[in-house]
Amino acid sequence: MLAEALAHSSYHNENPDSLPRSNERLEFLGDAVLGLVIAEQLYSEFPEVDEGKLSKMRAALVQMESLAEASANLVLGPFLLLGQGEESSGGRSRPSNLARALEAIIGAIFLDQGLDCSREFILRALEDRWWVVALGISNDYKSQLQEKVQASLQSPPTYRLLGVSGPDNGWVFTVEVLAGDNLLGRGQGRSKKAAEREAARLALERLEREALSAGEPR
């Protein structure tokens, strides 16, 4: 079923005997499961938010760009089964292909393991976007930090991966952020991007504390 979830229609058209079908049916199912899980999580986590705002938050989380980003973080691109034309035209990095493959994998997980496993997979895969969209962060920590550091040093902060620990299904990334040679913060997360964001958040807190101690305006 995993091979089917990764099989683009172009691959099935060129190799009709290799798989019974492309990933389109699994994508259809996965889209429905994804919508349900995100709606349920938003409903439970934000009891004071009205229906209109919940709908906007859900739409932002399940849009193609969000799913393609999550798919890229999972490094699905190299494993897609593509036809020759789709391969040669950059299909492995095409956002629509990445997003559809992720939805198809969700559908496959749902059929094989049920809703609970699907929910766990979805929430982990979309963890980065959840903090930015669902928690209403209009400008993420990395952008805020870049603005501050750029203004003072005329160069952006840099991020350095220190290591990855934990089992294959529960990696923890450790990242530090620097302004020149000055360490600003160190963060951990279940993806490299999440660790970078946590490092940026801690760096912002440190810079704000230092500014207050020095009597500078925030």
PEWOLIN-V910774 format. One record per residue. RES is the residue in three letters. SS is DSSP state (2 for helix, 1 for strand, 0 for the rest). BURIAL is 1 if it has 24 or more other ideal C-beta (glycine too) atoms within 12 Angstrom, else 0. D_FIRST is the distance of its C-alpha to the first C-alpha in whole Angstrom. Layout:
res:RES ss:SS burial:BURIAL d_first:D_FIRST
res:RES ss:SS burial:BURIAL d_first:D_FIRST
//
This chain:
res:MET ss:0 burial:1 d_first:0
res:LEU ss:2 burial:0 d_first:4
res:ALA ss:2 burial:1 d_first:5
res:GLU ss:2 burial:1 d_first:5
res:ALA ss:2 burial:1 d_first:6
res:LEU ss:0 burial:1 d_first:9
res:ALA ss:1 burial:1 d_first:10
res:HIS ss:0 burial:1 d_first:13
res:SER ss:2 burial:1 d_first:15
res:SER ss:2 burial:1 d_first:18
res:TYR ss:2 burial:1 d_first:15
res:HIS ss:2 burial:1 d_first:14
res:ASN ss:2 burial:0 d_first:18
res:GLU ss:2 burial:0 d_first:19
res:ASN ss:0 burial:0 d_first:16
res:PRO ss:0 burial:0 d_first:16
res:ASP ss:0 burial:0 d_first:15
res:SER ss:0 burial:0 d_first:13
res:LEU ss:0 burial:1 d_first:10
res:PRO ss:0 burial:0 d_first:10
res:ARG ss:0 burial:1 d_first:10
res:SER ss:0 burial:1 d_first:10
res:ASN ss:0 burial:1 d_first:9
res:GLU ss:2 burial:1 d_first:12
res:ARG ss:2 burial:1 d_first:11
res:LEU ss:2 burial:1 d_first:9
res:GLU ss:2 burial:1 d_first:12
res:PHE ss:2 burial:0 d_first:15
res:LEU ss:2 burial:1 d_first:13
res:GLY ss:2 burial:1 d_first:13
res:ASP ss:2 burial:1 d_first:16
res:ALA ss:2 burial:0 d_first:18
res:VAL ss:2 burial:1 d_first:17
res:LEU ss:2 burial:1 d_first:18
res:GLY ss:2 burial:1 d_first:21
res:LEU ss:2 burial:0 d_first:22
res:VAL ss:2 burial:1 d_first:21
res:ILE ss:2 burial:1 d_first:24
res:ALA ss:2 burial:1 d_first:26
res:GLU ss:2 burial:0 d_first:26
res:GLN ss:2 burial:1 d_first:27
res:LEU ss:2 burial:1 d_first:29
res:TYR ss:2 burial:0 d_first:31
res:SER ss:2 burial:0 d_first:31
res:GLU ss:2 burial:0 d_first:32
res:PHE ss:0 burial:0 d_first:35
res:PRO ss:0 burial:0 d_first:37
res:GLU ss:0 burial:0 d_first:40
res:VAL ss:0 burial:0 d_first:38
res:ASP ss:0 burial:0 d_first:38
res:GLU ss:2 burial:0 d_first:36
res:GLY ss:2 burial:0 d_first:37
res:LYS ss:2 burial:0 d_first:36
res:LEU ss:2 burial:1 d_first:33
res:SER ss:2 burial:0 d_first:31
res:LYS ss:2 burial:0 d_first:32
res:MET ss:2 burial:1 d_first:31
res:ARG ss:2 burial:1 d_first:28
res:ALA ss:2 burial:0 d_first:28
res:ALA ss:2 burial:1 d_first:28
res:LEU ss:2 burial:1 d_first:25
res:VAL ss:2 burial:1 d_first:23
res:GLN ss:0 burial:1 d_first:24
res:MET ss:2 burial:1 d_first:23
res:GLU ss:2 burial:0 d_first:25
res:SER ss:2 burial:1 d_first:24
res:LEU ss:2 burial:1 d_first:20
res:ALA ss:2 burial:1 d_first:21
res:GLU ss:2 burial:1 d_first:23
res:ALA ss:2 burial:1 d_first:20
res:SER ss:2 burial:1 d_first:18
res:ALA ss:2 burial:1 d_first:20
res:ASN ss:2 burial:1 d_first:21
res:LEU ss:0 burial:1 d_first:18
res:VAL ss:0 burial:0 d_first:18
res:LEU ss:0 burial:1 d_first:15
res:GLY ss:2 burial:1 d_first:17
res:PRO ss:2 burial:0 d_first:17
res:PHE ss:2 burial:1 d_first:14
res:LEU ss:0 burial:1 d_first:13
res:LEU ss:1 burial:1 d_first:13
res:LEU ss:0 burial:1 d_first:16
res:GLY ss:0 burial:1 d_first:19
res:GLN ss:2 burial:0 d_first:22
res:GLY ss:2 burial:0 d_first:24
res:GLU ss:2 burial:1 d_first:22
res:GLU ss:2 burial:0 d_first:22
res:SER ss:2 burial:0 d_first:25
res:SER ss:0 burial:0 d_first:26
res:GLY ss:0 burial:0 d_first:24
res:GLY ss:2 burial:1 d_first:21
res:ARG ss:2 burial:1 d_first:20
res:SER ss:2 burial:0 d_first:22
res:ARG ss:0 burial:1 d_first:22
res:PRO ss:2 burial:1 d_first:22
res:SER ss:2 burial:1 d_first:20
res:ASN ss:2 burial:1 d_first:17
res:LEU ss:2 burial:1 d_first:17
res:ALA ss:2 burial:1 d_first:17
res:ARG ss:2 burial:1 d_first:15
res:ALA ss:2 burial:1 d_first:12
res:LEU ss:2 burial:1 d_first:13
res:GLU ss:2 burial:1 d_first:13
res:ALA ss:2 burial:1 d_first:10
res:ILE ss:2 burial:1 d_first:9
res:ILE ss:2 burial:1 d_first:11
res:GLY ss:2 burial:1 d_first:10
res:ALA ss:2 burial:1 d_first:6
res:ILE ss:2 burial:1 d_first:9
res:PHE ss:2 burial:1 d_first:11
res:LEU ss:2 burial:0 d_first:9
res:ASP ss:2 burial:0 d_first:9
res:GLN ss:2 burial:0 d_first:12
res:GLY ss:0 burial:0 d_first:14
res:LEU ss:2 burial:0 d_first:17
res:ASP ss:2 burial:0 d_first:18
res:CYS ss:2 burial:0 d_first:16
res:SER ss:2 burial:1 d_first:15
res:ARG ss:2 burial:1 d_first:18
res:GLU ss:2 burial:0 d_first:19
res:PHE ss:2 burial:1 d_first:16
res:ILE ss:2 burial:1 d_first:18
res:LEU ss:2 burial:1 d_first:21
res:ARG ss:2 burial:1 d_first:21
res:ALA ss:2 burial:1 d_first:19
res:LEU ss:0 burial:1 d_first:22
res:GLU ss:2 burial:1 d_first:25
res:ASP ss:2 burial:1 d_first:27
res:ARG ss:2 burial:1 d_first:27
res:TRP ss:2 burial:1 d_first:28
res:TRP ss:2 burial:1 d_first:31
res:VAL ss:2 burial:1 d_first:32
res:VAL ss:2 burial:1 d_first:31
res:ALA ss:2 burial:1 d_first:31
res:LEU ss:0 burial:0 d_first:34
res:GLY ss:0 burial:0 d_first:36
res:ILE ss:0 burial:0 d_first:37
res:SER ss:0 burial:0 d_first:38
res:ASN ss:0 burial:0 d_first:39
res:ASP ss:0 burial:1 d_first:37
res:TYR ss:2 burial:1 d_first:39
res:LYS ss:2 burial:1 d_first:38
res:SER ss:2 burial:0 d_first:40
res:GLN ss:2 burial:1 d_first:43
res:LEU ss:2 burial:1 d_first:43
res:GLN ss:2 burial:1 d_first:43
res:GLU ss:2 burial:0 d_first:46
res:LYS ss:2 burial:1 d_first:48
res:VAL ss:2 burial:1 d_first:48
res:GLN ss:2 burial:0 d_first:48
res:ALA ss:2 burial:0 d_first:51
res:SER ss:2 burial:0 d_first:53
res:LEU ss:2 burial:0 d_first:52
res:GLN ss:0 burial:0 d_first:51
res:SER ss:0 burial:0 d_first:48
res:PRO ss:0 burial:0 d_first:44
res:PRO ss:0 burial:1 d_first:43
res:THR ss:1 burial:1 d_first:41
res:TYR ss:1 burial:1 d_first:38
res:ARG ss:1 burial:0 d_first:37
res:LEU ss:1 burial:1 d_first:35
res:LEU ss:1 burial:0 d_first:36
res:GLY ss:1 burial:0 d_first:33
res:VAL ss:1 burial:0 d_first:30
res:SER ss:1 burial:0 d_first:30
res:GLY ss:0 burial:0 d_first:28
res:PRO ss:0 burial:0 d_first:25
res:ASP ss:0 burial:0 d_first:21
res:ASN ss:0 burial:0 d_first:20
res:GLY ss:0 burial:0 d_first:23
res:TRP ss:0 burial:0 d_first:25
res:VAL ss:1 burial:0 d_first:29
res:PHE ss:1 burial:1 d_first:30
res:THR ss:1 burial:1 d_first:34
res:VAL ss:1 burial:1 d_first:35
res:GLU ss:1 burial:1 d_first:39
res:VAL ss:1 burial:1 d_first:41
res:LEU ss:1 burial:1 d_first:44
res:ALA ss:1 burial:1 d_first:47
res:GLY ss:0 burial:0 d_first:48
res:ASP ss:0 burial:0 d_first:49
res:ASN ss:1 burial:0 d_first:49
res:LEU ss:1 burial:0 d_first:46
res:LEU ss:1 burial:1 d_first:46
res:GLY ss:1 burial:1 d_first:43
res:ARG ss:1 burial:1 d_first:40
res:GLY ss:1 burial:1 d_first:37
res:GLN ss:1 burial:1 d_first:33
res:GLY ss:1 burial:1 d_first:30
res:ARG ss:0 burial:1 d_first:26
res:SER ss:0 burial:1 d_first:26
res:LYS ss:2 burial:1 d_first:29
res:LYS ss:2 burial:1 d_first:29
res:ALA ss:2 burial:1 d_first:30
res:ALA ss:2 burial:1 d_first:32
res:GLU ss:2 burial:1 d_first:34
res:ARG ss:2 burial:1 d_first:34
res:GLU ss:2 burial:1 d_first:36
res:ALA ss:2 burial:1 d_first:38
res:ALA ss:2 burial:1 d_first:39
res:ARG ss:2 burial:1 d_first:40
res:LEU ss:2 burial:1 d_first:42
res:ALA ss:2 burial:1 d_first:44
res:LEU ss:2 burial:1 d_first:45
res:GLU ss:2 burial:0 d_first:46
res:ARG ss:2 burial:1 d_first:48
res:LEU ss:2 burial:1 d_first:50
res:GLU ss:2 burial:0 d_first:51
res:ARG ss:2 burial:0 d_first:52
res:GLU ss:2 burial:0 d_first:54
res:ALA ss:2 burial:0 d_first:55
res:LEU ss:2 burial:0 d_first:57
res:SER ss:2 burial:0 d_first:58
res:ALA ss:0 burial:0 d_first:60
res:GLY ss:0 burial:0 d_first:61
res:GLU ss:0 burial:0 d_first:59
res:PRO ss:0 burial:0 d_first:58
res:ARG ss:0 burial:0 d_first:54
//
